[in-house]
Amino acid sequence: MLVPVLTLQPILENVFVHGIEGMEAGAVVTLTIEHVLDGVRVSIADNGMGMSEETRNSLLQMDEGATDSRSGGGGQSTGIGTYNVFRRLELYYGRADLVDIYSEPGQGTTVMIRIPNIVVQSEKDR
């Protein structure tokens, strides 16, 4: 199944940079891809720092200027990579309901992406 380029890389990168970076041992990252009735479900999960409800909502509302409060060293991340992935999926599939984030501070994060079972017209065919 075709998906837009650079869909998974920024999310997986965020797992390492924001979720599990400070863990010396016991970090677990899980990537699950499964065929479901209406397409494919991609789940990226970690057992790291998690994020606040405010950050989660900001990312899901595709707020381009969202501050990612998971950055542990006092630095801040704009969330632009995540914003770009979510926006690219919305534009590519014509739907805004393809991503969910489940997270609690100290409990890890799961990003769930639904890839619909539709044929998207390629750029060269337009």
N, C-alpha and C positions, 0 to 999 in steps of 0.2 A: 504494500500500500504506500502510495506516495505521500510525503509530508513536506511542508516547506523546509528549506535548508535552515540549519542552525536552530532547530526547535528544541532539541534535548540538551545540547552543549551548555547554554547559559544557565539552565536550571541545575544541571549536575555541577557546574562550577560553583553556583551559589551554595550547594550542599557543603562543599569543602571550605569555601571562604567564610560562610556565615553559620553553618550548622555544626560541623564537627571539628573545625580547625583547632580549637583549644583542647580537645580531648587527647590525652596521652595514650589511652588504651580503651578498648571496648567500642570504638566507633563502628557503626554498621550502616551501610548504604545499600538499599535494595532498589533495583530497576526491574519492574515487572511489565511485560507486554502481553496482553491477552486479547484474543478474538472474542468479541461479544456480538450479540444479535444485530446491533445497529452500527457496527464498525470495529474499532480497536480501542482498547483502554490502556493507556500508558501510566504507570504509577512510579513515581520517584520518591522514596522515603528515606529518612535518616532518623537516628535516635539522638540527635544533637540538641542544641540550645532551644529550638522552637522559636516562636515569635509571638508578639502580642496580638490581640484581636484587632487593634488599631492598624498595625502593619499589615496583617492578613487582609483586612477590608480594603486598605489603600491599594494593595497589589491587585486584588480582584476587581476593583473599580477602574483599573488601568490608569491610575493617577501617575502620570509621567514623572512627576517630581517627588514621588514617595520616598521617604527616608526609611531605610531598612534598619530597624532597631535591633536586629540580631547581630550586628557587627560588634564583636566583643572587645576590641582593643581601644574603644573610645572613638574610633573612626566611624565614618558614616558612608553608606552606599546609597546611590540614588535609586536603585531598583530599575535602572534603565534597561538592562539586559532582559529582565523578566517582563517588563512592560513591552519591549519589542517583540518578544516571543508571543505573548498573549494577543497583542495587536495583529501580528502577522497571521496567527491562526484565525482571528476574527475576519480579517480581510480575505484570506484564502478560501475559507469555507462559508463566509457570509452569515456567520452566527457568533453570538457573544457568550454562549452558554457552554463552552467547551472545556473550561478549566475550573477546578475546585482546589482549594488549599485547606488542609486540616492541620492545625498546629496549636500547641499550648506551650508557654514558656517552660523550659526544662523537660519537655516531653517529646521533642522531635517534631518533624514536619513531614507531611505527605502532600505532594503535588500530583493531582490526578488530571490527566488530559484525555479527552474523548476525541478520537479521530472518526468522523462520520463516514459511513459507507456510501460515499457519493463520488461521482466522477467530476473532477474539476477540470475545466477547459484550460489547457496549457497556454502560455503566452504566445507560442508560435502559431497556435490554431486560431487565435483571436483576430 
